[in-house]
């Protein structure tokens, strides 16, 4: 009877140790997420747009700009999102930002300097960052749909404007129920059809906003809410 009881106690102990390990893993994960949100809040308080989740993109952009400086080129590589002044309808923000995803951080350069930037990419160790071929882009004649979602984005640069026209100009901005009527469409709720492939965007995957000058304040508010939730 003692031996049976000992086995039972050992089994309970093993279960408790496993539960403690799982809980500790969750605590560590939670604390890491808290630090991430606090860093985002600190960046916002310093009035900085945060790009800490795309280090390869940041590094490649810096390498391109160093090469431009070395050649005395008065031009600058920037992320596409840096050219967006504002969204004209905040109700569409989650859908647009989620749909674009990392394409918001695609690096853009003036078309006459694209070949130089491309050579930098070929020689760089940061090969997973995206550099858009603006030389070919500016040769394309684009015809956006009249009800396209791109009309909700205010952009301050001709190359960036063409870029967002290319990415969003074919996407009809419609209601959730109307998405089924178009090959390419998007609704505020995140229901999309891309080449007749329909699905919902995952808004919970949005880490922070990047389109428009007002995003610093929006990101701070969002991060503070997330931090409170994690602490609780």
C-alpha positions, 0 to 999 in steps of 0.5 A, a space after each residue: 500500500 505504501 509503494 502504491 501511495 508513493 507512486 501516486 505522490 510521484 505522479 502528482 509531483 510530476 504533473 505539478 512540476 510540468 504545470 509549473 514549467 508551463 506557467 513559467 514559460 507563459 510568464 517569460 513570454 508575457 514579460 517579453 511582450 510587456 518589454 516590447 510594448 514598453 519599448 514601443 511606448 517609449 519610442 512613441 513618447 520620444 516621437 519616433 516611428 518604431 521599426 524594431 521588428 524589421 531590422 533587415 529592412 532598416 539595415 538595408 535602407 541604411 546601406 543604400 543611403 550610405 552608398 548614395 552619400 558616398 557617391 554624392 547622390 542627393 537622394 534618400 531611400 525610404 520605406 513606402 510608409 514614410 511617404 504616407 501623410 495620413 489616412 482619409 478615413 480611419 475606419 479603413 486603417 486596420 484593413 489597409 495596414 493588415 492587407 499591405 503587411 510588410 509591403 508598407 516597409 518596402 524600400 523605395 528609391 528614385 528610379 534613376 538610382 534604382 540600379 545602384 540600390 539593387 547592387 547594394 541589395 545583391 552585395 548585402 547580407 540583409 537579403 530578405 528585406 524588400 527593395 521595389 523596382 521603381 525603375 520599372 514601376 514608373 514606366 507602368 501605366 496604371 488605371 485604378 478603380 474609381 472605388 479603389 481603397 487607394 483613395 483613402 491614402 494621402 501620399 506626398 511623393 510621386 514614386 510612392 503614389 505610384 507604388 500604392 496605386 500599384 498595390 491597392 489600385 485594383 482593390 475595390 473598397 466595398 461592404 463585406 457582403 459585396 466582396 463576393 461580387 469582385 475579383 479583387 475587393 476589400 471591406 473595412 472588416 477585413 474580408 478580402 478577395 484577391 484574384 477571387 481568393 477570399 478570406 479574412 485578414 487577421 487584424 490581431 496580427 497587426 503589431 503597430 500602425 505605420 501609415 500616416 503622421 498620426 500613427 505615433 499617438 495611435 501606436 502609443 494608445 494601442 501599446 498602453 492598452 496592450 500593456 495593461 492587458 498583459 499586466 492584468 
